[in-house]
Amino acid sequence: MNDLKNVMPLEDFDWEAFEQGTVETGQQKEETDKAYGETLNQVQEHEVVEGTVIAINKREVLVDIGYKSDGVISSSEFRYNPELAVGDKVEVYIEKEEDKKGQLLLSHKKARAKQGWDRINKALETKEIVKGFIKYRTKGGMIVDVFGIEAFLPGSQIDVKPIRDYDIFVGKTMEFQVIKINQEYKNVVVSHKALIEAELEAQKKEIIGKLEKGQVLEGTVKNITSYGVFIDLGGVDGLIHITDLSWGRVNDPKEIVELDQKLNVVILDFDDEKKRIALGLKQLTPHPWEALDENIKVGDKIKGKVVVMTDYGAFVEVAPGVEGLIHVSEMSWSSHLRSAQDFLKVGDEVEAVVLTLDREERKMSLGIKQLKEDPWQNIETNYPVGSKHTAKVRNFTNFGVFVELEEGVDGLIHISDLSWTKKVKHPSEVTQIGADIDVVVLEIDKDNRRLSLGHKQTEENPWDVFETIFTVGSIHEGTIIEEHENGDVIQLEYGIDGFATPKHLIKEDKTKAQLNEKLPFKVLEFNKVTRRIILSHSRTFEDEQRAERKAAKEAAPKKQQQPASEIPAIQNQAATTSLGDLDALAKLKAQMEDAAEEPKKAAKKTTKKAAAKKEAPAVEETPVAEAPATEEPAAEAPAVEEAPAAPEAPAAETTETPAAE
């Protein structure tokens, strides 16, 4: 018994046959296996073979390839072919002859993928129609299973009509045409639209061949864009432009039509070559201008609604499909140009006056400023010359300021009328846009709607006062505020400006005066009419120096040269001169200055004196009171003024001329 326990069972022993009494010997079994194997197909792993579907359930598909066991394939691999039935022939890929359970492992997906590229390339070359299963939606289109390869189906290639819901195609099997293959990236693009375009092209030719202008057809709204509506006329599309949808103004075509709506349209034009058809909808109704009230005429008041705004005006719908234009210039009496949006906006209900009406051209112009009185009708009454007002600054120019007294009444202040004292280079130095400014009406031009205004005239002319302050020769403190080649501008007190040429800007130290330097200036010229003051700094110290020289000259006059024969007489007279002769000395100074100016005349007079006074010593004995007696000789009459010089001569000679002693 112990030996039986150590006996190992035979692994290949057929116990079932032993129980049935049909146990075969080893040789018999080999022969049987050989005979059975000859009845089976010889298969190899990793090859593609054809099999027959023998059973289908929700999870698996059983396929017989003629091998000793059947293969099981997941039903998901046949999702592209919902029409699969028992008995259909399918290609399968042998992954393994037997697994641990002795099951034959097959794959239909790998079989399709292995041969798929060859079939797809062949389909592209031959334009073969292939079937594909739409697996799921992706950005811009769908993913389709074709021969086990995922291909891309663009949204624009699904149908000739725009697709609004892509999800309805998911899970469907459809026919496609391969239109593009990228061999490098293994990308495939397919199209379903291409299959029906050829048929549609033939339909288009047939339909366009029967079209006529003015023909009315029924169509279906296929697509709506911002510029119009596409209509399906039964195989061919036409376009209704947004302007042909309604006689009135249309902002969005969706206001008139909606998708899939059926409507009648009229053919306006078509192009056989480009296969374009222009359609119209509004042409099926009468033009609104034909129904416009015949009693409306120029000058009438009419009400309407603003439908469109532009920079140049507003379009007002006065009746359905009938519009008039209110130009921006007809919105206000003001000549100051503004945008139409400052007055109106879309949707406003307005009343306007009919300015022009052309029923043939179907044009109408309107105005709203005409509802108010023209302010220029009574301009002379409301704004007489000389009246003062407050205006609003509207605009600047290089030559002045445009102001608005009221809506529609504008005026110009010339730059020269901004200030009495300041030389204004630009109006911004005095005021700013939007500010209030006081003005005086200077002149009215009613025909041309122009007002001449002044700002400085609101104050008294200060030049009347300046005339008494800045007199010629007066000296004032001034600051150099501007430098120019021909001279500098000097600012004086009271904010008034003067002008000095370069030669009058030299200082006492011979240097030129500099910008912002404060110095005294002398008035050389004052002109109230032209408001001009000419100044000089150099003259302030030059005149002082000249006066000092003159005073020194008067204090120490230049002596007169007299003949030697006359000297003794003068000395005798000087000896008897008293302080009572000071008046005579003053006169003598003046006489000597006149003598210096006329040296020739004085020389002649001196010669005559020398001839007449040969007895000069007798004069020395003459009393002082009788000194003027020297004027008695008739020959000395022209030299009467020089005779009193005798009393002063000794003083001059005592200090300057040794010979006189």
C-alpha positions as a printed NumPy array, in Angstrom:
array([[  0.   ,   0.   ,   0.   ],
       [  2.877,   2.237,   0.743],
       [  4.138,   1.832,  -2.837],
       [  0.739,   2.871,  -4.239],
       [  0.856,   6.096,  -2.305],
       [  4.029,   7.109,  -4.087],
       [  2.534,   6.562,  -7.568],
       [  2.059,   9.952,  -9.448],
       [ -1.128,  10.361, -11.563],
       [ -0.757,  10.728, -15.324],
       [ -1.375,  14.264, -16.444],
       [ -2.71 ,  13.307, -19.877],
       [ -4.832,  10.402, -18.713],
       [ -8.398,  10.563, -19.994],
       [-10.479,   9.618, -17.016],
       [-13.726,  10.268, -18.84 ],
       [-12.86 ,   7.726, -21.504],
       [-11.688,   5.33 , -18.789],
       [-15.063,   5.528, -17.102],
       [-16.812,   4.924, -20.436],
       [-14.468,   2.052, -21.273],
       [-13.123,   3.757, -24.428],
       [ -9.607,   4.381, -23.343],
       [ -7.276,   4.649, -26.326],
       [ -3.703,   3.697, -26.303],
       [ -1.07 ,   6.314, -26.983],
       [ -0.725,   5.348, -30.598],
       [ -4.45 ,   5.332, -31.198],
       [ -4.758,   8.768, -29.641],
       [ -2.099,  10.271, -31.884],
       [ -3.816,   8.913, -34.928],
       [ -7.121,  10.333, -33.818],
       [ -5.64 ,  13.778, -33.121],
       [ -3.974,  13.783, -36.512],
       [ -7.188,  12.963, -38.308],
       [ -9.048,  15.725, -36.375],
       [ -6.358,  18.287, -37.048],
       [ -6.562,  17.707, -40.776],
       [-10.193,  18.809, -40.698],
       [ -9.249,  22.244, -39.173],
       [ -7.765,  25.348, -40.834],
       [ -4.154,  26.059, -40.135],
       [ -3.86 ,  29.529, -38.531],
       [ -0.995,  31.656, -37.318],
       [ -0.936,  34.396, -34.794],
       [ -0.837,  38.08 , -35.955],
       [ -2.434,  37.382, -39.288],
       [ -5.772,  38.584, -40.696],
       [ -8.278,  35.948, -41.769],
       [-11.909,  35.944, -42.739],
       [-14.49 ,  34.523, -40.369],
       [-18.228,  33.975, -40.163],
       [-20.489,  35.484, -37.527],
       [-22.248,  32.576, -35.811],
       [-23.78 ,  34.34 , -32.824],
       [-24.468,  37.904, -31.618],
       [-25.439,  39.205, -28.202],
       [-25.24 ,  42.603, -26.491],
       [-21.725,  42.071, -25.265],
       [-20.019,  39.709, -27.715],
       [-19.937,  38.489, -31.265],
       [-18.94 ,  34.858, -31.861],
       [-16.896,  34.289, -35.021],
       [-15.945,  30.986, -36.632],
       [-12.705,  31.019, -38.582],
       [-12.628,  27.174, -39.148],
       [-10.37 ,  26.61 , -36.186],
       [-10.909,  24.061, -33.426],
       [-12.424,  26.809, -31.291],
       [-14.476,  29.875, -32.095],
       [-13.267,  33.382, -31.409],
       [-15.105,  35.915, -29.266],
       [-15.012,  39.604, -30.193],
       [-16.47 ,  42.527, -28.215],
       [-19.601,  43.897, -29.846],
       [-18.194,  47.459, -29.461],
       [-15.82 ,  46.708, -32.33 ],
       [-18.831,  46.342, -34.636],
       [-20.502,  49.568, -33.506],
       [-19.789,  51.143, -36.872],
       [-21.966,  48.443, -38.483],
       [-25.303,  48.25 , -36.695],
       [-26.635,  46.04 , -39.525],
       [-24.273,  43.155, -38.644],
       [-26.093,  39.813, -38.728],
       [-25.382,  36.119, -38.198],
       [-23.779,  34.655, -41.268],
       [-21.946,  37.864, -42.276],
       [-18.352,  37.519, -43.279],
       [-15.936,  39.67 , -41.294],
       [-12.198,  40.089, -41.138],
       [-10.489,  39.288, -37.88 ],
       [ -6.989,  39.579, -36.516],
       [ -5.585,  36.526, -34.661],
       [ -4.031,  37.791, -31.484],
       [ -3.498,  34.376, -29.822],
       [ -4.477,  30.806, -30.723],
       [ -5.407,  29.952, -27.178],
       [ -5.436,  31.781, -23.907],
       [ -5.307,  30.139, -20.483],
       [ -8.85 ,  28.997, -20.959],
       [ -8.134,  27.555, -24.382],
       [-10.09 ,  30.416, -26.   ],
       [ -9.113,  31.742, -29.438],
       [ -8.452,  35.5  , -29.173],
       [ -9.569,  37.584, -32.172],
       [ -9.917,  41.324, -32.931],
       [-11.997,  42.831, -35.679],
       [-10.765,  46.375, -34.964],
       [ -7.114,  45.462, -35.469],
       [ -7.936,  43.614, -38.632],
       [ -9.637,  46.684, -40.037],
       [ -6.822,  48.978, -38.915],
       [ -4.143,  46.758, -40.463],
       [ -5.76 ,  46.859, -43.84 ],
       [ -7.491,  50.215, -43.364],
       [ -4.729,  52.504, -44.694],
       [ -4.46 ,  50.527, -47.878],
       [ -8.202,  50.697, -48.415],
       [ -8.396,  54.405, -47.514],
       [ -5.595,  55.35 , -49.898],
       [ -7.299,  53.295, -52.59 ],
       [-10.632,  55.007, -51.828],
       [ -8.997,  58.447, -52.218],
       [ -7.54 ,  57.497, -55.587],
       [-10.69 ,  55.893, -56.97 ],
       [-13.153,  58.273, -55.16 ],
       [-14.825,  55.183, -53.779],
       [-17.771,  55.741, -51.476],
       [-17.078,  54.275, -48.05 ],
       [-19.175,  53.771, -44.962],
       [-18.231,  55.229, -41.635],
       [-19.593,  55.358, -38.115],
       [-19.833,  58.771, -36.431],
       [-18.336,  58.148, -33.008],
       [-18.529,  61.516, -31.293],
       [-18.51 ,  65.272, -31.749],
       [-15.319,  67.352, -31.634],
       [-14.348,  70.972, -32.172],
       [-15.332,  72.037, -35.667],
       [-16.884,  68.733, -36.709],
       [-17.192,  64.996, -35.995],
       [-14.923,  61.941, -35.587],
       [-15.823,  59.079, -37.947],
       [-14.644,  55.445, -37.829],
       [-13.701,  54.39 , -41.36 ],
       [-12.027,  50.995, -41.796],
       [-11.015,  51.104, -38.145],
       [ -9.27 ,  54.465, -38.595],
       [-10.551,  57.648, -36.998],
       [-11.214,  60.258, -39.685],
       [-12.28 ,  63.89 , -39.289],
       [-15.576,  65.103, -40.729],
       [-15.679,  68.968, -40.805],
       [-18.983,  70.546, -39.904],
       [-19.121,  72.267, -43.288],
       [-18.829,  68.858, -45.023],
       [-21.776,  67.187, -43.335],
       [-24.482,  68.691, -45.519],
       [-25.055,  71.427, -48.061],
       [-27.3  ,  73.154, -45.547],
       [-25.914,  74.773, -42.393],
       [-26.028,  72.372, -39.442],
       [-27.524,  73.82 , -36.253],
       [-27.337,  70.636, -34.138],
       [-24.361,  68.322, -34.591],
       [-25.39 ,  65.916, -31.865],
       [-28.18 ,  64.41 , -33.953],
       [-25.535,  62.759, -36.171],
       [-23.623,  61.032, -33.369],
       [-24.061,  57.231, -33.523],
       [-25.159,  57.217, -37.155],
       [-23.572,  55.296, -40.012],
       [-23.31 ,  57.338, -43.179],
       [-21.608,  57.224, -46.537],
       [-18.555,  59.349, -47.078],
       [-15.947,  60.236, -49.615],
       [-12.285,  60.487, -48.651],
       [-11.149,  63.996, -49.688],
       [ -7.756,  64.358, -47.986],
       [ -5.029,  62.226, -46.338],
       [ -1.96 ,  63.384, -44.456],
       [  0.428,  60.462, -44.675],
       [  2.918,  61.965, -42.243],
       [  0.475,  62.478, -39.403],
       [ -1.942,  59.703, -40.445],
       [ -4.829,  62.168, -40.67 ],
       [ -7.874,  61.474, -42.826],
       [-10.583,  63.966, -43.819],
       [-13.905,  62.738, -45.186],
       [-16.99 ,  64.474, -46.561],
       [-20.641,  63.597, -46.826],
       [-21.469,  66.853, -48.587],
       [-19.311,  65.912, -51.575],
       [-21.631,  62.967, -52.333],
       [-24.657,  65.19 , -52.827],
       [-23.005,  68.219, -54.424],
       [-22.788,  66.576, -57.825],
       [-26.507,  65.892, -57.732],
       [-27.243,  69.397, -56.506],
       [-25.078,  70.912, -59.236],
       [-27.226,  69.282, -61.837],
       [-30.338,  70.528, -60.068],
       [-28.949,  74.094, -59.964],
       [-28.345,  74.141, -63.685],
       [-31.854,  72.953, -64.301],
       [-33.42 ,  75.472, -61.907],
       [-31.319,  78.466, -63.051],
       [-32.135,  77.638, -66.634],
       [-35.81 ,  78.19 , -65.871],
       [-35.4  ,  81.434, -63.909],
       [-36.662,  84.81 , -65.146],
       [-36.368,  88.279, -63.649],
       [-39.518,  89.251, -61.83 ],
       [-40.522,  85.629, -61.303],
       [-42.046,  84.899, -57.902],
       [-40.977,  81.656, -56.204],
       [-41.54 ,  80.012, -52.876],
       [-38.497,  79.325, -50.764],
       [-37.377,  78.409, -47.26 ],
       [-35.173,  80.512, -45.027],
       [-31.924,  78.555, -44.923],
       [-29.588,  80.925, -43.118],
       [-29.652,  84.442, -41.637],
       [-26.602,  86.709, -41.638],
       [-25.988,  90.321, -40.68 ],
       [-26.115,  91.387, -44.336],
       [-29.083,  89.322, -45.552],
       [-31.03 ,  86.06 , -45.735],
       [-30.249,  82.92 , -47.776],
       [-33.306,  81.246, -49.281],
       [-33.44 ,  77.615, -50.461],
       [-35.372,  77.544, -53.708],
       [-35.347,  73.743, -53.934],
       [-31.763,  72.779, -54.637],
       [-30.351,  76.238, -55.321],
       [-29.82 ,  79.14 , -52.921],
       [-30.595,  82.806, -53.393],
       [-29.796,  85.854, -51.273],
       [-32.164,  88.556, -50.075],
       [-29.97 ,  91.525, -49.176],
       [-30.916,  93.336, -45.994],
       [-31.949,  96.404, -48.009],
       [-34.417,  94.275, -50.005],
       [-36.214,  92.849, -46.983],
       [-38.373,  95.888, -46.268],
       [-39.043,  99.383, -47.572],
       [-38.273, 100.582, -44.084],
       [-34.886, 100.529, -42.423],
       [-33.883,  97.097, -41.062],
       [-31.212,  96.793, -38.389],
       [-31.311,  92.992, -38.11 ],
       [-32.829,  90.556, -40.67 ],
       [-34.182,  88.517, -37.764],
       [-36.701,  91.313, -37.261],
       [-38.335,  90.273, -40.558],
       [-37.794,  86.524, -41.011],
       [-36.839,  83.423, -39.034],
       [-35.136,  80.095, -39.85 ],
       [-37.11 ,  77.492, -41.818],
       [-39.805,  80.067, -42.58 ],
       [-41.477,  79.623, -45.958],
       [-42.12 ,  82.79 , -47.944],
       [-42.553,  84.115, -51.449],
       [-39.694,  86.028, -53.036],
       [-39.17 ,  87.792, -56.341],
       [-36.127,  87.233, -58.544],
       [-34.254,  90.523, -59.016],
       [-31.22 ,  89.225, -60.899],
       [-29.151,  86.078, -61.438],
       [-25.775,  85.034, -62.84 ],
       [-25.634,  81.805, -64.85 ],
       [-21.862,  81.452, -64.56 ],
       [-21.478,  82.233, -60.875],
       [-24.825,  80.666, -60.115],
       [-25.837,  83.585, -57.917],
       [-29.426,  84.633, -57.501],
       [-30.491,  87.999, -56.052],
       [-33.928,  87.921, -54.44 ],
       [-36.244,  90.557, -53.059],
       [-39.031,  90.547, -50.491],
       [-40.061,  94.183, -50.224],
       [-40.692,  94.339, -53.998],
       [-43.834,  92.245, -53.464],
       [-45.474,  95.197, -51.646],
       [-46.235,  98.744, -52.976],
       [-43.632, 101.45 , -52.355],
       [-44.558, 103.552, -49.29 ],
       [-43.89 , 106.809, -51.144],
       [-46.807, 106.018, -53.398],
       [-49.056, 105.978, -50.367],
       [-47.624, 109.192, -48.847],
       [-50.231, 111.842, -48.116],
       [-50.526, 114.095, -51.151],
       [-51.389, 117.086, -48.963],
       [-47.924, 117.212, -47.401],
       [-45.987, 120.182, -48.794],
       [-42.901, 122.282, -48.053],
       [-43.311, 124.303, -44.856],
       [-45.665, 121.833, -43.175],
       [-44.933, 120.473, -39.742],
       [-44.649, 116.706, -39.573],
       [-43.949, 114.189, -36.798],
       [-41.727, 111.133, -36.978],
       [-39.344, 108.804, -35.179],
       [-35.552, 108.905, -35.35 ],
       [-34.397, 105.587, -36.846],
       [-30.746, 106.243, -37.724],
       [-28.113, 108.65 , -36.407],
       [-25.034, 109.76 , -38.337],
       [-22.409, 112.445, -37.79 ],
       [-24.02 , 114.653, -40.403],
       [-27.648, 114.257, -39.357],
       [-30.602, 112.107, -38.331],
       [-33.01 , 110.05 , -40.46 ],
       [-36.602, 110.342, -39.308],
       [-39.315, 107.898, -40.37 ],
       [-42.441, 109.961, -40.989],
       [-44.392, 106.992, -42.383],
       [-43.61 , 103.263, -42.804],
       [-40.808, 103.176, -45.362],
       [-40.687, 106.968, -45.791],
       [-37.735, 108.772, -44.24 ],
       [-36.54 , 112.356, -44.173],
       [-33.114, 113.724, -43.266],
       [-32.559, 116.388, -40.644],
       [-29.099, 117.728, -41.412],
       [-27.051, 118.842, -38.423],
       [-27.058, 122.402, -39.774],
       [-30.872, 122.383, -39.566],
       [-30.925, 121.378, -35.896],
       [-29.833, 124.716, -34.429],
       [-29.535, 128.355, -35.496],
       [-26.038, 128.29 , -34.063],
       [-23.247, 128.364, -36.637],
       [-21.037, 126.515, -34.176],
       [-20.817, 123.043, -35.739],
       [-21.691, 120.148, -33.454],
       [-22.529, 116.473, -33.819],
       [-26.1  , 115.377, -34.487],
       [-25.884, 113.166, -31.384],
       [-25.845, 116.346, -29.288],
       [-29.449, 117.019, -30.3  ],
       [-31.164, 113.678, -30.986],
       [-30.875, 109.921, -30.45 ],
       [-32.417, 106.825, -32.028],
       [-35.996, 106.324, -30.898],
       [-36.773, 110.001, -30.248],
       [-40.169, 111.237, -31.35 ],
       [-39.645, 114.605, -33.051],
       [-41.58 , 117.294, -34.83 ],
       [-39.945, 118.921, -37.836],
       [-40.652, 121.303, -40.698],
       [-40.577, 120.027, -44.295],
       [-37.817, 121.961, -46.085],
       [-37.721, 120.104, -49.417],
       [-39.924, 117.343, -50.879],
       [-39.123, 115.449, -54.1  ],
       [-41.674, 112.704, -54.73 ],
       [-40.002, 111.551, -57.944],
       [-36.577, 111.115, -56.345],
       [-38.282, 110.038, -53.116],
       [-36.269, 112.437, -50.971],
       [-37.291, 114.696, -48.13 ],
       [-35.267, 117.112, -46.008],
       [-36.48 , 118.316, -42.635],
       [-35.484, 120.92 , -40.069],
       [-36.171, 121.441, -36.384],
       [-34.528, 124.83 , -35.861],
       [-37.294, 126.355, -37.969],
       [-39.684, 125.618, -35.108],
       [-37.95 , 128.476, -33.231],
       [-37.668, 132.15 , -34.194],
       [-34.51 , 133.168, -36.019],
       [-32.544, 135.227, -33.465],
       [-31.036, 137.356, -36.239],
       [-34.409, 138.813, -37.153],
       [-34.277, 141.18 , -34.168],
       [-30.504, 141.316, -33.766],
       [-30.332, 145.12 , -33.899],
       [-32.947, 145.404, -31.197],
       [-31.568, 142.746, -28.881],
       [-27.896, 143.619, -29.402],
       [-27.556, 147.279, -30.425],
       [-24.123, 148.736, -31.125],
       [-22.48 , 149.83 , -27.881],
       [-24.501, 147.5  , -25.63 ],
       [-22.705, 145.315, -23.109],
       [-23.323, 141.553, -22.776],
       [-21.83 , 138.359, -21.342],
       [-20.859, 135.72 , -23.907],
       [-19.526, 132.161, -23.844],
       [-16.109, 131.473, -25.412],
       [-16.535, 128.809, -28.115],
       [-13.335, 128.73 , -30.14 ],
       [ -9.891, 130.295, -30.556],
       [ -8.129, 131.424, -33.711],
       [ -4.83 , 133.212, -34.23 ],
       [ -6.695, 136.426, -34.956],
       [ -9.328, 136.382, -32.234],
       [-12.02 , 134.653, -30.174],
       [-15.381, 133.33 , -31.345],
       [-18.064, 133.696, -28.688],
       [-21.756, 132.834, -28.464],
       [-24.17 , 135.365, -27.049],
       [-27.116, 132.984, -27.361],
       [-28.   , 129.963, -29.472],
       [-27.612, 131.068, -33.069],
       [-25.888, 134.382, -32.304],
       [-22.106, 134.225, -32.532],
       [-19.57 , 137.012, -32.674],
       [-15.848, 137.629, -33.064],
       [-13.585, 139.489, -30.664],
       [-10.506, 140.514, -32.624],
       [ -7.234, 139.929, -30.815],
       [ -6.545, 143.678, -30.843],
       [ -9.78 , 144.261, -28.92 ],
       [ -8.898, 142.   , -25.984],
       [ -6.717, 144.382, -23.951],
       [ -5.865, 148.093, -23.847],
       [ -2.404, 147.61 , -22.395],
       [ -1.177, 144.097, -23.16 ],
       [  0.003, 143.027, -26.596],
       [ -1.853, 139.703, -26.833],
       [ -0.185, 137.089, -29.01 ],
       [ -2.865, 134.424, -28.557],
       [ -6.382, 134.63 , -27.053],
       [ -5.521, 131.905, -24.53 ],
       [ -3.481, 134.526, -22.66 ],
       [ -6.704, 136.348, -21.77 ],
       [ -9.457, 133.695, -21.53 ],
       [-10.218, 130.007, -22.101],
       [-12.749, 127.94 , -24.038],
       [-16.019, 127.587, -22.172],
       [-15.432, 130.641, -19.986],
       [-17.728, 133.653, -19.774],
       [-16.419, 136.97 , -21.085],
       [-17.862, 140.492, -21.065],
       [-18.186, 142.092, -24.484],
       [-19.397, 145.277, -26.161],
       [-21.105, 145.214, -29.572],
       [-18.925, 147.195, -31.994],
       [-20.492, 146.432, -35.37 ],
       [-23.441, 144.437, -36.809],
       [-23.555, 142.788, -40.258],
       [-27.083, 141.392, -40.402],
       [-26.888, 140.153, -44.003],
       [-23.818, 138.012, -43.364],
       [-24.834, 137.183, -39.759],
       [-21.661, 138.651, -38.253],
       [-21.07 , 140.523, -35.035],
       [-17.898, 142.436, -34.25 ],
       [-17.346, 142.522, -30.502],
       [-14.795, 143.999, -28.144],
       [-13.663, 143.042, -24.665],
       [-11.35 , 145.921, -23.82 ],
       [-14.143, 148.39 , -24.565],
       [-15.899, 147.238, -21.382],
       [-13.313, 149.373, -19.535],
       [-12.185, 152.998, -19.973],
       [ -9.176, 153.6  , -22.182],
       [ -6.249, 153.851, -19.726],
       [ -4.069, 155.495, -22.367],
       [ -5.796, 158.771, -21.609],
       [ -4.301, 158.533, -18.119],
       [ -1.001, 157.062, -19.302],
       [ -0.533, 160.143, -21.478],
       [ -0.217, 162.246, -18.331],
       [  2.055, 159.746, -16.548],
       [  4.496, 158.699, -19.252],
       [  5.353, 162.127, -20.554],
       [  8.305, 162.578, -22.864],
       [ 11.435, 162.915, -20.781],
       [ 10.   , 161.251, -17.672],
       [ 11.923, 158.357, -16.114],
       [ 10.269, 155.103, -14.945],
       [ 11.354, 151.738, -13.658],
       [ 10.999, 148.905, -16.179],
       [ 11.804, 145.204, -16.597],
       [ 13.034, 143.612, -19.824],
       [ 10.552, 140.803, -20.584],
       [ 11.349, 139.984, -24.235],
       [ 14.459, 140.169, -26.407],
       [ 14.442, 140.64 , -30.176],
       [ 17.027, 141.45 , -32.83 ],
       [ 15.703, 144.972, -33.357],
       [ 15.16 , 145.711, -29.666],
       [ 13.619, 144.58 , -26.386],
       [ 10.142, 144.822, -24.854],
       [ 10.071, 146.636, -21.507],
       [  7.271, 146.165, -18.989],
       [  6.494, 149.356, -17.089],
       [  4.185, 149.97 , -14.161],
       [  0.43 , 149.434, -14.667],
       [  1.259, 146.466, -16.916],
       [  2.014, 148.65 , -19.925],
       [  4.766, 147.699, -22.379],
       [  7.359, 149.881, -24.041],
       [ 10.112, 149.301, -26.569],
       [ 13.828, 150.132, -26.6  ],
       [ 16.253, 149.723, -29.491],
       [ 19.659, 148.062, -28.883],
       [ 21.585, 151.355, -28.756],
       [ 19.33 , 152.534, -25.939],
       [ 19.982, 149.397, -23.889],
       [ 23.674, 150.094, -23.218],
       [ 24.374, 150.52 , -19.529],
       [ 26.807, 152.968, -17.968],
       [ 29.487, 150.252, -17.794],
       [ 29.172, 149.822, -21.592],
       [ 27.444, 146.392, -21.273],
       [ 24.042, 145.533, -22.734],
       [ 21.023, 145.165, -20.481],
       [ 19.881, 141.529, -20.052],
       [ 16.516, 139.751, -19.948],
       [ 14.527, 140.196, -16.672],
       [ 16.849, 143.022, -15.605],
       [ 15.127, 145.937, -13.901],
       [ 16.448, 149.396, -14.896],
       [ 15.331, 153.029, -15.139],
       [ 14.141, 154.117, -18.595],
       [ 13.485, 157.538, -20.043],
       [ 10.437, 158.107, -22.277],
       [ 11.572, 159.273, -25.713],
       [  8.212, 159.   , -27.496],
       [  4.564, 158.445, -26.431],
       [  1.842, 157.803, -29.051],
       [ -1.663, 157.277, -27.68 ],
       [ -3.187, 156.412, -31.067],
       [ -0.804, 153.583, -31.879],
       [ -0.266, 152.806, -28.163],
       [  3.49 , 152.98 , -28.563],
       [  6.11 , 154.05 , -26.034],
       [  9.765, 154.373, -27.052],
       [ 12.206, 154.116, -24.131],
       [ 15.911, 154.504, -23.475],
       [ 18.067, 153.445, -20.578],
       [ 21.249, 154.963, -21.955],
       [ 19.725, 158.45 , -22.001],
       [ 19.097, 158.354, -18.261],
       [ 22.822, 158.627, -17.438],
       [ 23.955, 160.314, -20.652],
       [ 21.708, 163.311, -19.97 ],
       [ 22.984, 163.503, -16.395],
       [ 26.576, 163.452, -17.616],
       [ 25.788, 166.125, -20.169],
       [ 24.18 , 168.317, -17.536],
       [ 27.174, 167.902, -15.235],
       [ 29.575, 168.922, -18.002],
       [ 27.452, 171.93 , -18.756],
       [ 27.375, 172.957, -15.126],
       [ 31.125, 172.553, -14.836],
       [ 31.583, 174.584, -17.939],
       [ 29.431, 177.329, -16.55 ],
       [ 31.297, 177.278, -13.237],
       [ 34.727, 177.547, -14.892],
       [ 34.216, 179.339, -18.245],
       [ 36.878, 179.373, -20.802],
       [ 38.783, 182.744, -20.747],
       [ 38.735, 185.052, -23.687],
       [ 42.023, 186.078, -25.227],
       [ 42.256, 189.857, -25.301],
       [ 44.815, 192.177, -26.909],
       [ 47.826, 193.153, -24.8  ],
       [ 46.9  , 196.804, -25.103],
       [ 43.608, 196.138, -23.333],
       [ 45.067, 194.22 , -20.359],
       [ 46.2  , 197.221, -18.307],
       [ 42.803, 198.825, -18.57 ],
       [ 41.102, 195.654, -17.437],
       [ 43.519, 195.332, -14.525],
       [ 42.788, 198.866, -13.392],
       [ 39.082, 198.249, -13.64 ],
       [ 39.408, 194.928, -11.723],
       [ 41.241, 196.677,  -8.966],
       [ 38.328, 199.038,  -8.446],
       [ 35.605, 196.353,  -8.869],
       [ 33.383, 195.842,  -5.853],
       [ 30.921, 193.158,  -4.783],
       [ 28.13 , 195.312,  -6.126],
       [ 29.11 , 194.272,  -9.618],
       [ 27.968, 190.599,  -9.256],
       [ 24.996, 191.157, -11.554],
       [ 27.322, 192.437, -14.171],
       [ 29.483, 189.336, -13.755],
       [ 26.505, 187.032, -14.385],
       [ 25.722, 188.884, -17.555],
       [ 29.377, 188.66 , -18.506],
       [ 29.254, 184.803, -18.304],
       [ 26.395, 184.642, -20.724],
       [ 28.143, 187.063, -23.022],
       [ 31.315, 184.953, -22.958],
       [ 29.353, 181.795, -23.929],
       [ 27.897, 183.644, -26.893],
       [ 31.383, 184.85 , -27.759],
       [ 32.692, 181.252, -27.681],
       [ 30.008, 180.189, -30.155],
       [ 30.965, 182.934, -32.577],
       [ 34.769, 183.101, -32.391],
       [ 35.112, 184.807, -35.706],
       [ 32.662, 187.509, -34.766],
       [ 34.378, 188.012, -31.446],
       [ 37.762, 188.263, -33.177],
       [ 36.501, 191.075, -35.381],
       [ 35.057, 192.874, -32.396],
       [ 38.33 , 192.564, -30.495],
       [ 40.271, 194.048, -33.433],
       [ 37.982, 197.059, -33.509],
       [ 38.419, 197.537, -29.765],
       [ 42.191, 197.496, -30.067],
       [ 42.076, 200.169, -32.737],
       [ 39.726, 202.401, -30.789],
       [ 41.507, 202.207, -27.422],
       [ 44.997, 203.455, -28.134],
       [ 44.769, 205.584, -24.946],
       [ 43.933, 202.665, -22.651],
       [ 46.052, 203.946, -19.656],
       [ 43.68 , 206.861, -19.222],
       [ 40.962, 204.38 , -18.568],
       [ 42.744, 203.043, -15.502],
       [ 42.263, 206.331, -13.679],
       [ 38.575, 206.391, -14.352],
       [ 36.444, 205.739, -11.246],
       [ 34.7  , 202.405, -10.978],
       [ 31.312, 204.013, -11.413],
       [ 32.439, 205.306, -14.78 ],
       [ 33.671, 201.925, -16.084],
       [ 30.684, 201.468, -18.38 ],
       [ 31.841, 204.585, -20.221],
       [ 33.956, 202.35 , -22.389],
       [ 30.777, 201.644, -24.322],
       [ 30.557, 205.229, -25.622],
       [ 32.744, 205.044, -28.773],
       [ 30.629, 204.432, -31.818],
       [ 33.153, 201.977, -33.169],
       [ 32.497, 199.721, -30.203],
       [ 28.7  , 199.526, -30.625],
       [ 28.661, 195.917, -31.804],
       [ 30.739, 194.928, -28.79 ],
       [ 28.49 , 196.51 , -26.2  ],
       [ 27.897, 193.148, -24.536],
       [ 31.606, 192.581, -23.964],
       [ 32.414, 195.856, -22.225],
       [ 31.295, 194.69 , -18.752],
       [ 33.811, 191.87 , -19.015],
       [ 36.469, 194.135, -17.584],
       [ 35.443, 193.71 , -13.927],
       [ 35.663, 189.909, -14.154],
       [ 38.824, 189.671, -16.135],
       [ 41.19 , 190.145, -13.211],
       [ 39.62 , 187.233, -11.304],
       [ 40.   , 184.929, -14.247],
       [ 43.493, 186.057, -15.03 ],
       [ 44.572, 185.792, -11.386],
       [ 43.885, 182.086, -11.307],
       [ 44.718, 180.989, -14.808],
       [ 46.994, 183.476, -16.599],
       [ 50.269, 184.563, -15.002],
       [ 50.707, 187.284, -17.616],
       [ 47.588, 189.021, -16.329],
       [ 49.326, 189.753, -13.052]])
